[in-house]
């Protein structure tokens, strides 16, 4: 998505501060981790870890940004502003999806609300240069568990790929774009009309890649099921493809199976 209303200069500030925070507070820790696991000399493919340095910020139902150590006050403020802008964009996109699907406006937003509204948080990732990208993924293949994901990725260094028709396809960096990904819950609510996409990050030998993924997910007690209006229109064999479940229960299963086929 381009022309999303978030100013380019503001996004440049987010990227600059995110990279500066990694260099100042996280790079040494990552290098120590790599050294401690003897990964520089890795000879066989690693299937149980990712070549990434991350931290998480929770925005909704309540923010934990004040408790995250090492963040400069200015960076905290910028990230808070960015989250507010992304939340608004997520809600606008959900209403566009409703229009596309023929659902009443606001249906998807409501479907993701538990008793305390949605869960919304950001995963801040840096992917340092990797000496053996053929043996370790930046991030192993998976689908996202939640609703809609808004990704602000590095404007220069690529690596993100998605699976289409059995082939891995590059998602090239477009400066100031927000890449939108559909998660498992929207696949369920749309009864399979929208698919949750398998994706991965390929580690690069040069250039550090920044990625800021913000997940607009159901509230933990939200009950997820296909929209009745979409099920009614289906032929018999496609009636209701997915069961009804509580999002929190889904997450307990997903946590253990995320990187499985």
Backbone bond lengths (Angstrom), bond angles and torsions (degrees), N, CA, C in turn:
res aa  C-N    CA-C-N  psi(-1)  N-CA   C-N-CA  omega(-1)  CA-C   N-CA-C  phi
1 X - - - 1.460 - - 1.523 109.31 -
2 X 1.349 114.91 127.33 1.461 121.63 171.25 1.534 107.29 -115.15
3 X 1.314 117.78 172.81 1.477 121.40 -179.11 1.526 111.27 55.36
4 X 1.322 115.87 40.10 1.468 121.72 -175.78 1.520 112.29 -90.13
5 X 1.325 116.77 0.23 1.470 119.39 175.35 1.523 114.66 89.91
6 X 1.339 118.34 -4.30 1.471 119.77 176.44 1.531 106.81 -92.46
7 X 1.345 118.41 119.16 1.466 120.60 -173.18 1.531 112.81 -59.53
8 X 1.336 115.54 140.26 1.474 121.72 179.29 1.527 112.10 -56.35
9 X 1.354 116.20 -42.39 1.475 119.61 -177.69 1.530 110.20 -62.27
10 X 1.329 115.08 -38.06 1.469 119.62 179.14 1.535 110.30 -65.06
11 X 1.326 116.63 -42.35 1.470 120.68 179.28 1.533 110.45 -65.29
12 X 1.334 116.57 -37.28 1.466 120.09 176.29 1.530 110.76 -60.99
13 X 1.337 115.30 -39.00 1.474 120.59 178.60 1.527 110.47 -64.54
14 X 1.334 116.38 -44.35 1.474 120.79 178.43 1.530 109.94 -58.53
15 X 1.332 116.39 -46.00 1.477 120.70 -178.16 1.531 110.39 -65.14
16 X 1.314 115.88 -46.38 1.473 120.06 -178.33 1.527 110.59 -60.65
17 X 1.334 116.80 -46.52 1.473 120.69 -177.29 1.531 111.57 -69.07
18 X 1.334 116.75 -35.21 1.471 120.42 179.21 1.528 109.88 -65.63
19 X 1.322 116.47 -43.20 1.474 120.16 179.28 1.531 111.14 -68.19
20 X 1.323 115.97 -38.87 1.476 119.98 179.24 1.527 110.52 -64.85
21 X 1.345 116.35 -39.67 1.469 120.63 179.11 1.526 110.43 -64.18
22 X 1.348 116.61 -41.14 1.470 119.86 177.93 1.529 110.12 -61.57
23 X 1.344 116.16 -48.77 1.472 120.12 -177.60 1.524 111.58 -60.51
24 X 1.320 115.99 -38.33 1.465 119.87 -174.53 1.534 112.44 -81.96
25 X 1.337 116.10 -39.92 1.476 118.57 -168.82 1.529 115.59 -114.08
26 X 1.329 118.75 -18.49 1.461 118.20 -170.13 1.530 114.60 -122.65
27 X 1.332 117.27 -22.84 1.468 120.41 -174.19 1.525 111.70 -60.68
28 X 1.333 116.62 -45.53 1.465 119.74 -178.54 1.526 110.72 -62.81
29 X 1.351 115.96 -42.13 1.475 120.38 178.53 1.527 110.76 -60.20
30 X 1.331 115.69 -42.30 1.473 119.42 179.58 1.532 110.64 -63.07
31 X 1.330 116.09 -45.19 1.475 120.20 179.68 1.523 112.01 -62.06
32 X 1.339 116.26 -37.62 1.471 120.36 177.77 1.528 110.87 -66.16
33 X 1.348 115.20 -39.21 1.473 120.05 178.65 1.533 109.89 -63.37
34 X 1.322 115.68 -45.84 1.478 121.07 179.26 1.534 110.01 -59.27
35 X 1.350 115.46 -45.26 1.472 120.03 -179.58 1.534 110.75 -64.88
36 X 1.348 116.40 -42.62 1.473 120.20 -176.56 1.522 111.66 -65.43
37 X 1.349 117.00 -28.83 1.466 119.65 179.76 1.532 111.11 -96.63
38 X 1.336 116.36 7.33 1.475 122.41 179.08 1.526 111.89 53.13
39 X 1.329 115.94 44.67 1.466 119.55 -175.07 1.528 113.49 -83.31
40 X 1.342 117.49 -18.46 1.466 117.23 -179.43 1.522 110.65 -59.76
41 X 1.312 115.66 -37.96 1.468 119.16 -177.12 1.512 112.99 -97.08
42 X 1.322 117.51 24.25 1.463 120.79 -174.98 1.544 110.83 -60.49
43 X 1.339 115.37 134.25 1.477 120.16 -175.59 1.533 112.43 -113.86
44 X 1.321 116.66 -24.09 1.472 119.50 -177.77 1.523 109.06 -118.24
45 X 1.328 115.71 157.47 1.467 119.57 -177.45 1.530 110.52 -64.51
46 X 1.337 115.69 132.78 1.470 121.11 178.13 1.519 108.95 -92.77
47 X 1.334 116.36 120.19 1.461 119.44 -176.37 1.527 112.12 -106.52
48 X 1.344 117.12 0.51 1.468 117.98 -173.70 1.526 112.63 -122.70
49 X 1.337 117.48 16.91 1.464 117.99 175.90 1.526 110.21 -153.60
50 X 1.341 114.93 163.10 1.456 121.55 -178.74 1.530 109.46 -119.15
51 X 1.347 115.12 148.28 1.460 120.89 179.86 1.529 107.93 -89.70
52 X 1.326 115.86 70.87 1.463 119.36 -178.57 1.518 110.32 -148.40
53 X 1.316 114.80 154.23 1.462 122.41 177.00 1.529 106.51 -118.35
54 X 1.340 118.08 121.50 1.472 119.38 -171.45 1.524 112.86 -136.14
55 X 1.330 114.46 157.99 1.465 120.81 161.51 1.526 108.15 -145.35
56 X 1.327 116.24 160.12 1.467 122.01 -174.61 1.520 110.75 -115.36
57 X 1.331 115.30 141.94 1.468 121.18 172.27 1.527 107.39 -120.80
58 X 1.316 116.55 127.74 1.472 120.13 175.14 1.530 108.81 -95.59
59 X 1.334 117.16 132.65 1.470 121.40 179.08 1.535 111.86 -106.18
60 X 1.334 116.90 -46.08 1.471 122.10 -178.32 1.519 109.33 -131.03
61 X 1.332 120.87 149.53 1.464 127.33 2.59 1.535 114.48 -67.38
62 X 1.347 118.11 -27.29 1.474 117.14 172.42 1.520 108.89 -137.96
63 X 1.315 116.03 148.76 1.463 121.56 -174.43 1.534 111.07 -80.52
64 X 1.338 115.13 144.53 1.478 119.35 174.08 1.529 110.32 -115.11
65 X 1.332 117.25 14.29 1.472 120.17 -172.13 1.525 112.42 -62.84
66 X 1.340 116.69 -29.21 1.469 120.11 179.97 1.529 111.39 -68.57
67 X 1.347 116.88 -23.07 1.476 120.39 -175.24 1.529 112.96 -92.69
68 X 1.329 117.61 -9.27 1.467 118.83 -177.12 1.521 108.96 -76.46
69 X 1.334 117.30 122.89 1.464 119.41 -176.70 1.527 111.98 -70.11
70 X 1.315 116.64 162.90 1.476 124.35 171.05 1.526 116.02 73.18
71 X 1.337 119.03 -3.76 1.467 118.25 -177.99 1.530 109.91 -85.44
72 X 1.322 116.80 130.50 1.466 120.20 173.71 1.526 108.76 -65.07
73 X 1.334 115.96 150.95 1.476 120.05 179.91 1.525 111.55 -58.10
74 X 1.330 115.85 -40.15 1.470 119.51 -178.55 1.537 110.57 -65.78
75 X 1.342 116.17 -40.17 1.471 120.91 178.44 1.534 110.26 -64.79
76 X 1.324 116.56 -42.45 1.477 120.40 176.21 1.523 111.01 -55.21
77 X 1.336 115.29 -46.91 1.468 120.75 -177.08 1.531 110.49 -64.09
78 X 1.333 116.41 -44.00 1.469 121.43 -179.94 1.532 110.32 -62.02
79 X 1.337 116.45 -43.67 1.467 120.04 -178.97 1.530 111.80 -67.05
80 X 1.315 116.00 -33.92 1.469 120.70 176.84 1.529 110.18 -65.63
81 X 1.331 115.97 -44.51 1.471 121.13 178.04 1.521 110.80 -63.06
82 X 1.344 115.66 -42.12 1.467 120.62 -179.01 1.526 109.99 -62.84
83 X 1.322 116.67 -43.12 1.472 120.89 179.92 1.532 110.71 -60.92
84 X 1.332 117.00 -41.56 1.472 120.65 -179.76 1.536 110.47 -62.71
85 X 1.336 115.83 -40.62 1.471 120.52 179.58 1.539 110.84 -67.65
86 X 1.334 116.26 -39.49 1.474 120.47 179.98 1.526 111.63 -69.56
87 X 1.334 116.15 -35.97 1.475 120.00 178.42 1.534 109.79 -60.86
88 X 1.327 115.59 -44.69 1.472 121.12 179.01 1.535 110.32 -62.70
89 X 1.346 116.01 -42.70 1.468 120.55 179.12 1.530 110.87 -63.81
90 X 1.329 117.07 -41.59 1.474 121.08 178.87 1.530 110.41 -58.94
91 X 1.332 116.40 -43.65 1.475 120.12 -179.27 1.527 111.22 -66.55
92 X 1.340 116.48 -38.38 1.479 119.80 177.41 1.527 110.32 -63.61
93 X 1.341 116.07 -43.52 1.467 119.94 -179.25 1.528 111.44 -65.53
94 X 1.327 116.80 -39.87 1.472 119.56 178.84 1.527 110.62 -60.59
95 X 1.338 116.69 -37.45 1.472 119.05 177.67 1.530 111.77 -70.31
96 X 1.336 117.05 -34.18 1.469 119.34 174.39 1.529 110.56 -65.75
97 X 1.341 116.35 -38.47 1.472 119.81 175.93 1.535 110.03 -61.11
98 X 1.338 116.38 -42.10 1.480 120.71 178.94 1.524 109.66 -57.54
99 X 1.336 115.46 -45.53 1.471 120.52 179.85 1.520 109.64 -61.14
100 X 1.326 116.68 -44.38 1.464 122.02 -179.47 1.536 111.85 -62.44
101 X 1.331 115.95 -35.89 1.470 120.82 -175.90 1.527 112.83 -89.03
102 X 1.335 115.98 -9.21 1.465 119.25 -175.83 1.528 112.70 77.75
103 X 1.330 117.05 24.26 1.468 121.36 175.73 1.524 108.91 -95.23
104 X 1.327 116.21 156.38 1.467 118.51 178.45 1.526 109.59 -64.82
105 X 1.338 115.80 147.00 1.462 121.34 -179.45 1.530 109.45 -56.99
106 X 1.319 116.54 136.25 1.465 120.17 178.69 1.520 114.65 89.72
107 X 1.354 117.45 -7.15 1.474 119.20 -175.92 1.530 111.68 -61.77
108 X 1.344 117.41 -48.33 1.474 120.00 -174.72 1.525 111.40 -66.77
109 X 1.321 115.74 -39.81 1.467 119.49 178.23 1.533 109.50 -59.62
110 X 1.329 115.05 -44.83 1.469 120.49 -179.02 1.537 110.67 -65.42
111 X 1.337 115.74 -37.65 1.473 120.48 -178.54 1.531 111.44 -64.42
112 X 1.334 116.87 -26.77 1.465 120.44 -179.11 1.530 112.39 -89.49
113 X 1.332 117.10 -8.92 1.463 119.91 -177.39 1.523 110.35 -80.87
114 X 1.341 116.13 125.27 1.460 119.26 166.97 1.526 107.06 -90.34
115 X 1.308 116.74 -155.87 1.471 119.67 -178.85 1.533 111.10 -70.06
116 X 1.355 117.50 -19.32 1.471 120.50 -178.43 1.526 112.16 -118.43
117 X 1.321 116.88 23.82 1.462 119.90 -178.06 1.511 111.41 85.41
118 X 1.349 117.74 -167.20 1.465 120.48 -177.62 1.524 111.12 -79.91
119 X 1.328 115.89 170.64 1.468 122.19 168.08 1.522 105.59 -100.94
120 X 1.318 116.97 133.17 1.464 119.74 -178.25 1.518 108.20 -140.84
121 X 1.326 116.18 127.79 1.460 119.96 -179.39 1.508 111.35 -155.99
122 X 1.336 116.63 164.96 1.468 121.71 -178.64 1.522 110.34 -122.54
123 X 1.327 114.74 137.65 1.461 121.63 172.21 1.523 106.62 -104.51
124 X 1.323 116.27 116.25 1.465 121.81 -179.04 1.525 107.58 -97.52
125 X 1.329 116.42 116.46 1.470 120.20 -174.23 1.523 111.11 -123.13
126 X 1.324 115.13 144.20 1.454 122.14 168.46 1.521 107.48 -127.25
127 X 1.327 115.16 134.58 1.462 121.41 179.76 1.524 108.01 -113.55
128 X 1.334 117.13 97.60 1.468 120.04 -178.52 1.532 110.90 -68.10
129 X 1.342 117.43 162.38 1.467 120.08 175.03 1.533 110.45 -55.04
130 X 1.321 115.98 141.77 1.471 121.04 -174.68 1.531 109.60 -121.84
131 X 1.347 117.58 127.50 1.474 119.51 -177.61 1.526 114.02 -68.27
132 X 1.344 117.67 -26.28 1.481 120.03 -176.36 1.544 110.14 -131.56
133 X 1.348 118.34 67.85 1.468 119.61 -175.09 1.529 113.67 -63.04
134 X 1.350 116.62 -19.36 1.478 118.09 178.98 1.528 111.41 -76.26
135 X 1.342 117.62 -13.53 1.471 120.68 -176.29 1.532 114.28 -108.93
136 X 1.328 116.22 -11.58 1.473 117.96 179.30 1.520 108.95 -145.10
137 X 1.342 115.67 132.68 1.467 120.41 178.87 1.526 109.39 -82.59
138 X 1.344 115.67 147.86 1.465 119.28 169.53 1.523 108.00 -60.10
139 X 1.331 115.14 -46.00 1.468 122.29 175.61 1.518 107.39 -149.70
140 X 1.329 115.57 126.46 1.469 120.57 -175.26 1.542 111.53 -66.69
141 X 1.345 117.10 156.99 1.468 119.99 -178.45 1.530 111.81 -60.27
142 X 1.336 115.75 139.78 1.475 121.98 179.50 1.528 108.66 -168.05
143 X 1.317 115.74 166.09 1.465 119.93 165.89 1.526 106.74 -107.24
144 X 1.325 116.51 155.65 1.466 119.73 177.69 1.522 109.60 -82.09
145 X 1.326 115.91 140.70 1.463 120.73 -171.34 1.514 113.75 -76.47
146 X 1.340 117.22 -24.79 1.463 119.41 -164.47 1.511 116.50 -95.30
147 X 1.348 115.19 -136.37 1.457 121.16 -173.22 1.515 112.37 -95.97
148 X 1.349 115.34 -85.19 1.460 120.21 -179.17 1.530 107.60 -125.95
149 X 1.322 116.29 138.25 1.463 121.55 -177.63 1.523 108.29 -115.89
150 X 1.347 115.73 130.47 1.464 121.23 178.14 1.518 107.40 -111.57
151 X 1.325 115.97 114.76 1.458 120.99 -173.14 1.526 110.60 -111.69
152 X 1.323 115.01 121.97 1.462 120.71 171.08 1.518 105.59 -102.46
153 X 1.343 116.35 106.07 1.469 118.72 -176.56 1.524 110.71 -106.47
154 X 1.304 113.62 161.25 1.458 122.68 -179.37 1.532 111.18 -46.07
155 X 1.321 116.67 135.69 1.461 120.10 -179.23 1.518 114.27 -74.16
156 X 1.338 117.56 -15.21 1.475 119.86 -175.13 1.531 113.77 -121.80
157 X 1.337 116.86 -43.53 1.474 119.56 -173.49 1.531 109.52 -93.15
158 X 1.337 115.88 120.86 1.464 121.13 -178.78 1.521 111.75 -86.32
159 X 1.344 115.56 -164.23 1.464 121.18 179.28 1.514 113.01 142.32
160 X 1.350 117.45 -25.46 1.469 120.02 -179.33 1.523 110.01 -73.64
161 X 1.333 115.92 134.52 1.466 121.64 176.33 1.520 109.81 -135.43
162 X 1.347 115.84 149.79 1.468 119.07 173.04 1.523 108.95 -125.16
163 X 1.327 114.91 157.80 1.463 121.60 -176.26 1.524 109.02 -93.47
164 X 1.322 116.41 119.14 1.477 120.55 176.91 1.518 109.13 -133.31
165 X 1.342 115.28 122.80 1.473 121.45 -179.59 1.524 111.95 51.99
166 X 1.339 115.71 41.19 1.462 120.96 176.36 1.514 114.89 79.46
167 X 1.338 118.52 2.24 1.470 121.81 -179.69 1.526 110.08 -116.98
168 X 1.341 115.88 143.10 1.468 119.81 174.30 1.532 109.11 -83.06
169 X 1.333 115.48 124.17 1.464 122.30 -175.67 1.527 108.82 -114.71
170 X 1.344 116.72 133.21 1.470 120.10 178.08 1.525 111.44 -68.10
171 X 1.336 115.52 140.34 1.467 121.40 169.30 1.529 105.17 -106.48
172 X 1.357 117.07 92.05 1.466 119.35 -170.82 1.521 112.13 -66.50
173 X 1.337 116.80 150.98 1.457 119.40 178.19 1.533 110.35 -67.38
174 X 1.322 116.79 130.55 1.468 122.17 171.88 1.522 105.20 -120.47
175 X 1.330 118.17 115.26 1.470 119.18 -177.24 1.534 112.04 -53.57
176 X 1.320 115.51 134.83 1.472 124.83 175.36 1.531 114.63 67.66
177 X 1.344 117.06 10.93 1.471 119.14 175.42 1.527 109.30 -87.05
178 X 1.329 115.71 154.32 1.473 121.13 169.66 1.528 105.94 -111.12
179 X 1.326 116.59 120.27 1.470 121.46 178.89 1.528 107.60 -84.94
180 X 1.328 116.03 127.96 1.470 120.16 -176.88 1.523 109.50 -103.53
181 X 1.310 116.00 128.95 1.462 120.74 178.18 1.525 109.82 -121.59
182 X 1.322 114.83 142.39 1.468 121.44 178.84 1.525 108.05 -94.74
183 X 1.323 117.45 131.77 1.461 121.61 178.78 1.529 112.59 -97.35
184 X 1.326 115.27 175.86 1.474 122.01 -175.94 1.533 113.09 -55.99
185 X 1.347 117.06 -37.03 1.477 118.93 -174.83 1.528 111.85 -67.83
186 X 1.333 117.07 -35.09 1.478 118.50 177.92 1.524 110.55 -71.42
187 X 1.333 116.94 -29.73 1.472 118.59 174.34 1.527 109.52 -62.85
188 X 1.329 115.89 -42.42 1.470 119.90 -179.82 1.532 110.96 -66.96
189 X 1.335 116.47 -50.13 1.477 120.13 -175.94 1.530 110.68 -62.23
190 X 1.348 117.75 -34.42 1.466 120.11 179.88 1.536 111.46 -88.27
191 X 1.327 116.34 7.70 1.471 122.90 179.89 1.529 112.03 54.48
192 X 1.367 114.45 37.98 1.462 119.48 175.53 1.519 115.02 89.70
193 X 1.347 117.90 -3.21 1.478 119.71 177.79 1.537 110.28 -63.64
194 X 1.333 117.29 -40.93 1.463 121.84 173.18 1.520 107.29 -102.81
195 X 1.316 116.70 134.33 1.463 120.18 -177.75 1.531 110.76 -101.84
196 X 1.312 115.16 140.34 1.461 122.10 172.37 1.528 107.15 -78.36
197 X 1.335 116.55 126.09 1.465 120.15 -167.46 1.529 112.68 -96.37
198 X 1.342 115.33 131.37 1.469 121.11 171.40 1.521 108.72 -68.29
199 X 1.330 117.42 129.86 1.465 119.92 178.12 1.519 109.93 -146.06
200 X 1.326 115.88 164.80 1.464 121.76 -178.92 1.535 107.92 -153.48
201 X 1.330 115.95 168.32 1.467 120.75 172.94 1.521 107.40 -120.28
202 X 1.332 115.66 126.45 1.464 121.48 177.80 1.526 107.59 -91.08
203 X 1.330 116.02 127.01 1.470 120.18 178.87 1.530 109.57 -66.41
204 X 1.329 115.36 147.56 1.471 121.04 -178.52 1.535 109.13 -112.33
205 X 1.341 116.36 151.90 1.472 118.44 179.22 1.526 111.55 -79.29
206 X 1.336 116.37 -27.95 1.470 116.67 177.98 1.527 110.45 -135.90
207 X 1.324 115.56 153.35 1.459 120.78 -177.91 1.513 110.49 83.97
208 X 1.333 116.67 129.75 1.468 120.75 176.10 1.519 107.66 -92.84
209 X 1.338 116.85 130.80 1.470 121.28 -178.50 1.519 110.64 -100.30
210 X 1.333 115.42 131.27 1.467 120.56 174.76 1.527 108.69 -99.44
211 X 1.322 116.03 143.39 1.458 119.55 175.26 1.522 108.47 -146.21
212 X 1.320 114.84 133.89 1.461 120.38 -178.50 1.525 107.25 -126.23
213 X 1.327 116.48 99.89 1.472 121.31 -176.28 1.525 109.67 -101.81
214 X 1.338 116.02 121.65 1.471 120.52 179.81 1.527 108.90 -110.31
215 X 1.333 115.18 123.80 1.468 122.63 -172.06 1.527 110.31 -104.22
216 X 1.327 116.67 113.95 1.466 122.17 175.56 1.530 105.56 -97.10
217 X 1.327 115.52 98.39 1.460 122.54 -169.10 1.527 111.81 -114.92
218 X 1.341 116.56 165.55 1.464 117.92 175.06 1.524 111.67 -62.73
219 X 1.334 116.39 155.74 1.456 121.26 167.94 1.512 108.48 -61.83
220 X 1.336 118.21 152.70 1.472 120.55 -173.43 1.532 112.73 -59.35
221 X 1.359 117.26 -31.09 1.472 118.41 -178.86 1.530 112.68 -99.44
222 X 1.328 117.63 10.96 1.476 120.59 178.35 1.532 109.62 -65.39
223 X 1.323 115.89 137.93 1.468 121.41 176.98 1.526 107.43 -95.99
224 X 1.319 115.72 121.10 1.472 121.64 -173.23 1.530 110.04 -106.37
225 X 1.325 115.65 132.46 1.473 120.65 178.09 1.536 108.25 -162.70
226 X 1.343 117.86 159.90 1.459 120.04 -179.46 1.529 112.04 -60.06
227 X 1.334 116.02 141.21 1.472 121.07 179.96 1.526 108.89 -63.26
228 X 1.348 117.50 122.33 1.479 120.05 -178.29 1.532 113.00 -52.14
229 X 1.331 117.26 -37.49 1.474 120.50 -178.56 1.525 111.46 -61.98
230 X 1.336 117.53 -30.49 1.466 120.71 179.61 1.525 111.18 -83.15
231 X 1.321 116.05 -32.55 1.475 120.31 -178.92 1.531 109.75 -68.72
232 X 1.352 116.28 -39.15 1.482 120.92 -177.86 1.520 111.89 -59.10
233 X 1.344 116.12 -34.03 1.476 119.67 -175.69 1.526 112.68 -78.81
234 X 1.334 117.33 -10.17 1.470 120.15 -172.25 1.526 113.01 -82.77
235 X 1.328 114.45 152.56 1.468 120.10 171.05 1.527 108.57 -67.21
236 X 1.320 116.93 160.32 1.477 122.61 -172.69 1.525 113.08 -49.91
237 X 1.334 118.07 -46.71 1.479 120.42 -174.66 1.528 112.41 -69.90
238 X 1.338 116.82 -13.24 1.462 118.93 -179.04 1.518 110.87 -111.36
239 X 1.314 116.63 12.25 1.460 119.19 -170.78 1.530 113.19 -45.88
240 X 1.322 117.39 -83.17 1.471 118.52 176.94 1.518 108.24 -120.48
241 X 1.327 115.76 106.64 1.462 120.98 -173.20 1.530 112.44 -81.16
242 X 1.342 117.00 -15.46 1.469 119.59 -172.18 1.526 110.16 -131.08
243 X 1.348 116.63 147.60 1.464 119.69 178.31 1.533 111.41 -78.86
244 X 1.320 113.82 173.92 1.477 121.20 175.70 1.529 107.01 -93.41
245 X 1.327 117.57 136.32 1.474 119.54 179.70 1.525 110.16 -154.91
246 X 1.337 114.92 165.50 1.469 120.90 175.99 1.530 107.35 -92.05
247 X 1.328 117.22 134.67 1.467 121.68 -174.61 1.528 112.83 -54.41
248 X 1.324 116.73 -42.63 1.475 121.56 -179.15 1.534 111.18 -59.08
249 X 1.338 116.53 -38.87 1.471 120.53 178.45 1.531 110.33 -65.83
250 X 1.333 115.26 -39.62 1.465 120.12 177.31 1.528 110.28 -60.37
251 X 1.329 115.84 -44.18 1.465 120.63 -176.54 1.527 112.44 -63.35
252 X 1.328 116.07 -33.71 1.473 119.41 179.17 1.527 110.27 -63.04
253 X 1.332 116.14 -38.06 1.469 120.58 179.51 1.530 109.61 -75.09
254 X 1.333 115.66 -43.99 1.476 121.57 -177.59 1.520 111.44 -58.36
255 X 1.320 117.04 -40.63 1.472 121.78 -176.85 1.525 110.96 -52.28
256 X 1.328 117.46 -39.66 1.471 120.59 -178.18 1.514 113.86 -85.56
257 X 1.336 117.35 -19.01 1.472 120.15 -171.97 1.527 114.10 -115.26
258 X 1.332 116.91 2.77 1.460 121.56 -172.55 1.532 114.50 -46.53
259 X 1.348 116.11 -45.31 1.464 118.36 -174.37 1.530 112.86 -97.81
260 X 1.337 116.89 15.13 1.473 119.69 175.32 1.515 109.28 -88.37
261 X 1.313 116.55 158.76 1.488 119.27 179.69 1.524 109.72 -62.63
